[in-house]
Structures are given as structure tokens and as C-alpha cells.
Amino acid sequence: MTDGYAGYDAVAQENRIIHAGCMVHARRKFTEAIKAQTNNKTGKAHQGLAFIKKLYAIETETKNATPEQKYQARQQYSKPIIEQFKTWLEKSSQHVPPKTLTGKAIHYTLK
């Protein structure tokens, strides 16, 4: 698990490992997009952050759980959220310009 540095992609491919991005970095990008907004409207950046907050809440609830309990909670609760989030990201990526802060957050998270 790393940040979005592109150099890690080659290392992962060469070693046949799955490169997972860091949710903290994705969260930060959505937060930056919200802070940059000049109006108080709730938009795509807020929606993206809401998905991440749901995932964080599950992690908080299972903080003291055993590894097996965490695994079960992630399968039962986090996996459906991740699937919904991915669908939302894919759909949103088609409508939000990629050079905007929200577009960058969406594309970073999809990657």
C-alpha cells in the first residue's frame, strides 16, 4: 500500500503484486476539493468524502477486534461500500473534468 507515485506501478507489475493505494491520500484529495469550493453547496467532493467516512467508521468500530473479526466486518460492511464507491467513482469520472480538484480526487481514488 502506497501513495499514488507512478513508479510503484512498475515495481508491483514486475513482482506480480497488487498495488493498493492509500485511502488517507484519497480522503485528503476530496477534503482539499471541498476546502477550495467558493460556495457552500454539497457536491461530488462531499459525496466522495461521505463514502470514505463510512469506511473509516467501520475501522473505528473494529479497532479492538481480532484480525478475524476485522476481516469479517470488512467483508460484510466495507466491501459493499467499496463496491458502491467504485461504481460512483466510475460514473462521476465521466462527468467531472479531470483537471478540477474534485476530478483529481476521483481519478486518484480510481487509480
Backbone torsions as a table, in degrees:
resi	resn	phi	psi	omega
1	MET	NA	127.8	-177.3
2	THR	-143.8	-179.0	171.9
3	ASP	-78.5	-167.1	-173.7
4	GLY	-88.3	14.8	179.9
5	TYR	-58.0	123.8	-174.1
6	ALA	-63.5	-26.2	-179.6
7	GLY	-60.7	-26.3	179.7
8	TYR	-69.2	-25.7	-179.5
9	ASP	-60.8	-43.5	-179.6
10	ALA	-65.5	-40.8	178.7
11	VAL	-62.1	-43.9	179.3
12	ALA	-63.2	-44.0	-178.9
13	GLN	-65.5	-43.5	-179.7
14	GLU	-62.2	-33.9	-176.3
15	ASN	-101.2	7.2	178.7
16	ARG	52.1	49.1	175.7
17	ILE	-120.6	156.6	179.3
18	ILE	-85.6	125.9	178.7
19	HIS	-90.9	114.1	179.3
20	ALA	-104.6	134.8	177.6
21	GLY	-84.3	163.7	-176.7
22	CYS	-89.6	125.5	-179.4
23	MET	-68.0	-26.7	177.9
24	VAL	-62.9	-41.5	179.4
25	HIS	-67.9	-39.2	177.1
26	ALA	-62.8	-45.1	179.6
27	ARG	-59.1	-43.7	-178.9
28	ARG	-60.5	-39.3	-178.8
29	LYS	-66.8	-39.1	176.1
30	PHE	-67.3	-39.6	178.8
31	THR	-63.4	-42.4	177.8
32	GLU	-62.5	-38.5	178.5
33	ALA	-64.5	-40.3	178.8
34	ILE	-66.0	-45.1	-179.2
35	LYS	-62.2	-31.0	-177.8
36	ALA	-80.1	-11.9	-178.8
37	GLN	-68.5	137.9	-179.5
38	THR	-91.3	-12.2	177.6
39	ASN	-112.0	173.1	-179.1
40	ASN	-100.7	19.8	-178.8
41	LYS	-73.6	147.7	173.8
42	THR	-90.6	125.9	-177.1
43	GLY	-136.7	-154.2	-176.3
44	LYS	-60.2	-39.6	-179.6
45	ALA	-62.3	-40.0	176.9
46	HIS	-64.7	-40.2	179.9
47	GLN	-65.0	-43.4	178.1
48	GLY	-61.8	-43.9	179.1
49	LEU	-64.3	-33.4	179.1
50	ALA	-63.2	-40.0	176.5
51	PHE	-60.3	-46.4	-177.7
52	ILE	-64.6	-39.3	178.5
53	LYS	-62.1	-36.8	176.9
54	LYS	-62.5	-42.2	179.2
55	LEU	-66.2	-41.6	178.2
56	TYR	-62.7	-37.5	-179.9
57	ALA	-62.3	-40.1	178.2
58	ILE	-64.1	-42.8	178.5
59	GLU	-63.7	-37.8	177.9
60	THR	-65.4	-43.1	-179.9
61	GLU	-64.0	-29.7	-176.2
62	THR	-104.7	16.2	-176.2
63	LYS	-52.4	-41.9	-176.8
64	ASN	-100.6	11.3	-179.1
65	ALA	-78.6	162.9	175.8
66	THR	-72.0	162.2	176.7
67	PRO	-55.3	-40.2	179.2
68	GLU	-65.2	-41.4	178.2
69	GLN	-65.1	-39.5	177.2
70	LYS	-63.2	-43.6	178.9
71	TYR	-59.1	-47.8	-179.4
72	GLN	-62.1	-43.2	179.2
73	ALA	-63.9	-40.6	179.4
74	ARG	-65.5	-40.1	178.3
75	GLN	-66.5	-42.5	-175.8
76	GLN	-78.0	-41.5	-172.4
77	TYR	-108.1	-44.3	-175.5
78	SER	-75.6	-40.9	-176.2
79	LYS	-56.7	-46.5	178.3
80	PRO	-63.2	-34.9	178.2
81	ILE	-67.0	-44.1	178.3
82	ILE	-59.5	-42.5	179.8
83	GLU	-63.8	-43.1	177.5
84	GLN	-64.8	-41.7	179.8
85	PHE	-61.4	-44.3	179.9
86	LYS	-62.0	-44.5	177.8
87	THR	-60.6	-44.7	178.8
88	TRP	-61.9	-44.1	179.4
89	LEU	-60.8	-45.8	-179.1
90	GLU	-61.8	-44.3	179.7
91	LYS	-67.1	-45.0	-177.9
92	SER	-65.7	-33.3	-178.3
93	SER	-62.5	-21.6	179.8
94	GLN	-82.4	-15.1	-173.8
95	HIS	-116.7	-14.4	-177.5
96	VAL	-107.4	124.8	179.6
97	PRO	-56.2	130.7	-173.9
98	PRO	-66.4	-17.1	-178.9
99	LYS	-90.4	-7.3	175.0
100	THR	-76.7	162.2	179.4
101	LEU	-62.8	-38.7	177.6
102	THR	-67.7	-40.8	176.7
103	GLY	-61.3	-41.3	177.9
104	LYS	-63.6	-40.1	178.7
105	ALA	-63.8	-43.3	-180.0
106	ILE	-63.9	-48.8	-177.2
107	HIS	-68.2	-37.9	176.6
108	TYR	-60.6	-45.7	-177.7
109	THR	-66.5	-38.8	177.1
110	LEU	-63.6	-37.4	-178.8
111	LYS	-64.7	NA	NA
